[in-house]
């Protein structure tokens, strides 16, 4: 990797401009444009961005930053880091994996977006008439993506509303349709609501996105998820993931969905390989780490799964999916006390605002029913199972877990048949779930759990 420890870059025209993503950096006008509109920022933030962009993907040392931005004045590392945070804020690049600037610890920074030299932008007065609606739509979409990442019911509703407003301003905005599809998919998979209805919303909006942009990676990812969770067609999922990879290969969602597709197809070894490959590309992704544990769990490697999850929960305490999966891993290994502790974390409601809380709480109650039944407490087990069955949007896979604890084979099979009809998002993974391993030789179970 080339490290730039020299002074100013030679041969840069004073009126040069660079384009990357929705941005244009105009050196002559000392302006950063986002979708045609100027972005306000402090002078030193502009200078830092200029210093990085003009060097392309070369590593820029802190010494060069100090020399060019602060004229060699003594500046501490904390001061540089604070200003770099402001640069990332201006670019909307605050969450990993970063799209524009990466830190090389102890050495400096790199601009990774491959900026293109272009002609200087025209004055604002001569911009096309549709630039303002497009720019406002882009800002609405940026805010929507932020709310979608929060993942609570209210934030997902806000994300959907912002995307719809963006589409009113700019109807050809493929990414906005894709984000509405993502929101619907998250609601179906993790929050309260009838999955079939949300799956329809997701499919309709992803299809609209792909009509506008056949290479919309997020829309292909939604279609891949629907192929696994709703259509029960893992191969179709892989086709969409290939298309997404061709468009944006660095999307972490692609790696996650590869794991899910292989797991649903009953190929735990391929799911585990996809997890390891994904973590090699995205070592800091907590979501991908959780799905790596999911792959290990379905492969029957319970020790590896619990190890991944325990490390993850040190940094993400109370994350519902990881907490629930850790409980399942302990439960499948016969470790009832730590399993109950994990499930009680969800049931107690201490993390009720965390994404995915509602459905994982229901599944945790079902797992506790399993534990009570296997621990010789049938009345408590039945009471907990009734709580699951009476919930507004009962997960029949969760109810099947409760019935499995009580050894009610016919009821387990009936619940799984109902889960398939209702498109329970957990259903595609039942056949390889270690909790149901004692039923794998039962033809009726295999028939009910088959995709």
Secondary structure as UniProt FT lines:
FT   STRAND          3..4
FT   TURN            10..11
FT   TURN            14..15
FT   STRAND          17..20
FT   TURN            21..22
FT   STRAND          23..26
FT   TURN            27..30
FT   STRAND          31..34
FT   TURN            35..36
FT   STRAND          37..39
FT   HELIX           43..53
FT   TURN            54..57
FT   STRAND          59..61
FT   HELIX           62..69
FT   TURN            71..72
FT   HELIX           77..91
FT   STRAND          101..104
FT   TURN            105..107
FT   STRAND          108..111
FT   STRAND          116..118
FT   HELIX           124..126
FT   TURN            129..130
FT   HELIX           131..150
FT   HELIX           153..169
FT   TURN            171..172
FT   HELIX           174..190
FT   HELIX           195..212
FT   TURN            214..215
FT   HELIX           217..229
FT   HELIX           234..247
FT   TURN            249..250
FT   HELIX           252..264
FT   TURN            265..266
FT   HELIX           268..281
FT   TURN            283..284
FT   HELIX           286..298
FT   TURN            299..300
FT   HELIX           302..315
FT   TURN            317..318
FT   HELIX           320..332
FT   TURN            333..334
FT   HELIX           336..347
FT   TURN            348..353
FT   TURN            355..356
FT   HELIX           357..374
FT   TURN            375..376
FT   HELIX           378..390
FT   TURN            392..393
FT   HELIX           396..405
FT   TURN            406..407
FT   HELIX           409..421
FT   TURN            422..423
FT   TURN            425..426
FT   HELIX           427..429
FT   TURN            431..432
FT   HELIX           434..439
FT   TURN            440..441
FT   HELIX           443..449
//
